[in-house]
Amino acid sequence: MWEYSDKVREHFFNPRNSGPLEEANGIGDVGSIQCGDALRLMLKVDPETEVIQDAHFQTFGCGSAIASSSALTEIIKGMTLDEALQVSNQNIADYLDGLPPEKMHCSVMGREALQAAIANYRGEVWSDDHEEGALICKCFAIDAVMIEDVVKANNLNTVEEVTFYTKAGGGCTSCHEGIEEILARVKSERAGPGETSPPRQQTGTPAQTAAPAAPATAATAATAATAAAPAAPKARLTSVQRIKRIEEVLESVRPMLQRDHGDVDLVEVQGKMIYVSLKGACSGCMMEAATLGGIQQKMIEALGELVQVLPVSYMPVEA
């Protein structure tokens, strides 16, 4: 189980500025429901001063995504657009008294949504530049440009940290070599001319040389602690065990949904995609995204892998 700060819990259970903003004149959309996280950030900007007078959000994702989005709206209200553009994903995490390393990608998504919303207000075509980079992680549609930008901005050093911040590498793991190549290239740039960086390690191979020291952060401290202890091999769940675990999660949340005159049923499992049907009062509810996000978080914790819980309407239709 991940440790959440009291402030994260507060912003999850009592999110600020959630819902549509009718007078919004700047809107930023990032992410994708199919990839497990999506965020819409809406800004009301004073045209004369470019001060953000109000900010609202709508998100599909886990509790950390909701808390990060809520925190972002509180941070930027009262700022000018240029001041808001200086807000980093680490500022969002710090405002919440920290996020679990595995959830730092939620703060990264918030920063991108802010950039997109400001570009929309200014009449610019915002581009995250992801289209310019080769697709590295096919499971979560993360490309080389995004990985490199996040590695540089947050001083990341390991594949595990990249997964925490972007989700890349959290699925089938076939992209780990590509991520390591990006890390090696960035480390070489950090070292500068005339210096050499440590040789790239192969995925799953114990480190033979010490990595260069990086500024101490919650993420790097957690990673260092993990690397210091020998990793115990994780037993892979069989297909039957996996389905049973998924059903156990749904059974655990069912009483809560039924108290609100709703319910949930498992429809299909296709690899990392878990399709469910929300019933009764839960179907079409304005909190449907939050409900699915909460279920998804429980699934990830129970299965020990990144999965996506999607409504049955997103299930591919066979020809």
C-alpha positions in Angstrom: 0.0 0.0 0.0 1.2 3.5 -0.8 1.5 6.1 1.9 -0.5 9.3 1.2 -0.1 12.6 3.0 -3.0 14.1 4.9 -3.1 16.8 2.3 -3.4 14.3 -0.6 -6.3 12.6 1.2 -8.0 16.0 1.9 -7.8 17.0 -1.7 -9.1 13.6 -2.9 -12.1 13.4 -0.5 -12.8 17.2 -0.8 -11.5 18.3 -4.1 -11.4 22.0 -4.8 -12.7 23.6 -8.0 -14.1 20.3 -9.4 -16.5 20.4 -12.3 -17.2 22.6 -15.4 -16.3 26.3 -15.4 -19.0 28.1 -17.6 -17.0 31.3 -18.0 -13.7 29.6 -18.9 -11.7 31.2 -21.7 -8.8 28.8 -21.7 -9.2 25.0 -21.7 -6.5 22.4 -21.8 -7.1 18.7 -22.4 -4.4 16.1 -21.9 -4.2 12.3 -21.4 -6.7 9.7 -22.6 -9.3 7.6 -20.9 -8.0 4.6 -22.9 -4.6 5.1 -21.3 -6.0 5.4 -17.8 -5.7 9.1 -17.1 -7.3 12.2 -18.6 -7.5 15.8 -17.4 -9.4 18.9 -18.5 -8.2 22.2 -17.0 -10.4 25.2 -17.4 -9.2 28.8 -16.7 -11.0 32.1 -16.4 -8.4 34.7 -17.3 -8.8 38.5 -17.0 -8.0 39.8 -20.5 -6.5 43.0 -19.3 -4.1 41.7 -16.7 -3.8 38.0 -17.7 -4.4 37.1 -14.1 -6.1 33.7 -13.5 -9.3 34.6 -11.7 -10.6 31.1 -11.4 -9.6 27.5 -12.4 -11.6 24.3 -12.5 -10.8 20.7 -13.5 -12.4 17.5 -14.5 -10.4 14.3 -14.4 -10.6 10.6 -15.0 -8.0 8.8 -12.9 -7.0 7.7 -9.5 -7.1 9.6 -6.2 -3.6 11.1 -6.8 -4.8 12.5 -10.1 -7.8 14.1 -8.4 -5.7 15.5 -5.6 -3.0 16.8 -8.0 -5.6 18.5 -10.2 -7.3 20.0 -7.2 -4.0 21.3 -5.9 -3.0 22.8 -9.2 -6.2 24.9 -9.4 -5.5 26.3 -5.9 -1.8 27.0 -6.8 -2.5 29.0 -10.0 -5.5 31.1 -8.9 -4.3 34.7 -8.6 -1.2 34.2 -10.7 -0.5 35.8 -14.1 -0.2 33.4 -17.0 3.6 33.8 -17.2 3.8 33.1 -13.5 1.6 30.0 -13.9 3.9 28.7 -16.6 6.7 28.5 -14.1 4.8 26.0 -12.0 6.4 22.6 -12.2 5.1 19.1 -11.4 7.4 19.1 -8.3 5.6 22.3 -7.1 2.3 20.4 -7.3 3.7 17.4 -5.4 5.3 19.8 -2.8 1.9 21.5 -2.3 0.5 18.2 -1.4 3.3 17.4 1.1 4.6 14.8 -1.4 3.2 12.1 -3.6 4.2 8.4 -3.6 6.9 8.0 -6.2 4.6 5.7 -8.1 2.1 8.5 -8.5 4.3 11.4 -9.7 2.9 11.0 -13.2 -0.3 12.6 -12.0 1.6 15.9 -11.2 3.3 15.7 -14.7 -0.2 15.5 -16.3 -1.3 18.6 -14.4 1.6 20.6 -15.6 0.9 19.7 -19.3 -2.8 20.5 -18.9 -1.8 24.0 -17.6 0.5 24.6 -20.6 -2.3 23.5 -22.9 -4.9 25.7 -21.3 -2.7 28.8 -21.4 -1.9 28.1 -25.1 -5.7 27.8 -25.8 -6.4 31.1 -24.1 -3.7 32.8 -26.2 -5.0 31.3 -29.4 -1.9 29.2 -29.9 -1.8 25.6 -31.1 -0.3 23.8 -28.1 1.9 20.8 -28.9 3.4 18.6 -26.4 6.0 17.7 -29.0 5.2 14.0 -28.4 4.5 13.4 -32.1 8.1 14.3 -32.9 9.6 11.5 -30.9 9.6 7.8 -31.5 7.0 5.8 -29.6 8.9 4.1 -26.8 6.1 2.6 -24.6 3.3 1.2 -26.7 1.3 0.2 -23.6 0.7 3.8 -22.5 1.6 5.7 -25.7 4.6 7.5 -24.2 7.2 8.7 -26.7 10.9 9.5 -26.5 10.4 13.3 -26.3 8.2 13.1 -23.2 10.5 10.7 -21.4 13.5 12.8 -22.1 11.8 16.0 -21.0 10.6 14.5 -17.7 14.0 12.9 -17.1 15.7 16.2 -17.5 13.1 18.2 -15.5 13.1 15.9 -12.5 16.7 14.6 -12.6 15.6 11.0 -13.0 18.2 8.2 -13.1 16.5 4.8 -13.3 13.8 3.0 -15.4 11.8 2.7 -12.2 11.7 6.4 -11.7 10.7 7.0 -15.3 7.8 4.6 -14.8 6.7 6.5 -11.7 6.7 9.8 -13.5 5.3 8.8 -16.9 3.9 5.2 -16.6 6.3 4.3 -19.5 7.7 0.8 -18.8 4.9 -0.2 -16.4 3.2 -2.6 -18.8 4.9 -5.3 -20.8 8.5 -4.0 -20.0 9.6 -4.4 -23.6 10.4 -0.7 -23.7 12.9 -0.8 -20.9 15.9 -0.9 -23.2 14.7 2.2 -25.0 14.2 4.0 -21.7 17.7 3.0 -20.6 19.1 4.5 -23.9 17.4 7.8 -23.2 18.7 7.8 -19.6 22.2 7.1 -20.8 22.0 9.9 -23.3 20.8 12.4 -20.7 23.5 11.3 -18.2 26.1 11.8 -20.9 24.8 15.3 -21.6 24.9 16.1 -17.8 28.5 14.8 -17.6 29.6 17.3 -20.3 32.5 17.1 -22.7 35.6 15.2 -21.6 33.7 13.3 -18.9 32.2 9.9 -19.1 29.0 8.5 -17.6 28.6 5.1 -16.1 27.9 2.3 -18.6 24.2 1.5 -19.2 22.9 -1.3 -17.1 20.8 -4.1 -18.6 17.3 -4.5 -17.3 17.2 -6.7 -14.3 21.0 -6.9 -14.0 22.5 -5.9 -10.6 24.5 -2.6 -10.8 28.3 -3.2 -11.1 29.2 0.5 -10.7 27.8 3.2 -8.5 25.6 5.8 -10.2 26.5 9.5 -9.9 25.0 11.1 -6.9 21.7 12.9 -7.5 19.9 15.5 -5.4 18.0 13.7 -2.6 14.3 13.5 -3.3 11.5 11.3 -2.0 11.6 9.4 -5.3 15.3 8.8 -5.4 15.4 7.9 -1.7 12.7 5.3 -2.2 14.5 4.0 -5.3 17.9 3.8 -3.5 16.3 1.9 -0.6 14.8 -0.6 -3.0 18.1 -1.0 -4.9 20.0 -1.6 -1.7 18.0 -4.6 -0.7 18.0 -7.8 -2.8 14.8 -8.0 -4.8 12.7 -10.9 -4.0 11.2 -12.5 -7.1 7.6 -11.8 -7.6 5.4 -14.8 -8.2 3.4 -14.2 -11.4 -0.3 -14.7 -11.0 -1.9 -17.3 -13.2 -4.9 -16.3 -15.3 -7.3 -17.9 -12.9 -5.6 -16.2 -9.9 -5.7 -12.9 -11.7 -9.4 -13.1 -12.5 -10.1 -14.1 -8.9 -8.1 -11.2 -7.5 -10.0 -8.8 -9.8 -13.3 -10.2 -8.7 -12.2 -9.8 -5.1 -11.6 -6.1 -5.6 -15.0 -5.6 -7.1 -16.6 -7.5 -4.3 -14.8 -5.2 -1.8 -16.2 -2.0 -3.4 -19.7 -3.4 -4.2 -21.2 -2.8 -0.7 -20.2 0.9 -0.9 -21.7 1.3 -4.3 -24.9 -0.6 -3.3 -25.4 1.8 -0.4 -25.7 4.5 -3.1 -28.1 2.3 -5.1 -25.4 1.4 -7.6 -23.3 -1.7 -8.5 -20.5 -2.9 -10.7 -20.0 -6.1 -12.7 -16.9 -7.4 -14.4 -17.4 -7.7 -18.2 -14.1 -8.6 -19.7 -10.3 -8.7 -19.1 -8.1 -8.1 -22.1 -4.5 -8.0 -20.9 -4.0 -4.8 -19.0 -7.5 -3.6 -19.8 -10.3 -4.5 -17.3 -13.8 -3.6 -18.6 -16.6 -3.2 -16.1 -20.2 -2.2 -16.2 -21.5 0.4 -13.7 -25.1 -0.1 -12.8 -28.0 1.7 -11.2 -27.2 5.1 -9.8 -23.5 4.7 -10.7 -24.3 4.5 -14.4 -24.0 8.0 -15.9 -23.3 9.6 -12.5 -21.2 12.7 -12.6 -18.7 10.9 -10.3 -18.4 7.9 -12.6 -14.9 8.8 -13.6 -13.9 9.1 -9.9 -15.5 5.8 -9.1 -13.7 4.0 -11.9 -10.4 5.7 -10.9 -10.8 4.5 -7.3 -11.5 0.9 -8.5 -8.5 1.1 -10.8 -6.2 2.2 -8.0 -7.4 -0.8 -5.9 -6.8 -3.1 -8.9 -3.3 -1.9 -9.3 -2.5 -2.4 -5.6 -4.1 -5.9 -5.6 -2.5 -7.2 -8.8 0.9 -5.5 -8.4 0.8 -4.2 -11.9 -0.4 -1.2 -13.9 -3.9 -1.9 -15.3 -6.7 0.2 -16.7 -10.3 0.0 -15.5 -12.5 1.2 -18.3 -16.3 1.3 -18.8 -17.7 -1.4 -21.1 -18.5 1.2 -23.7 -14.8 1.5 -24.4 -14.4 -2.2 -25.1 -13.3 -2.8 -28.8 -16.0 -4.2 -31.0 -14.9 -7.2 -33.0 -15.6 -7.0 -36.7 
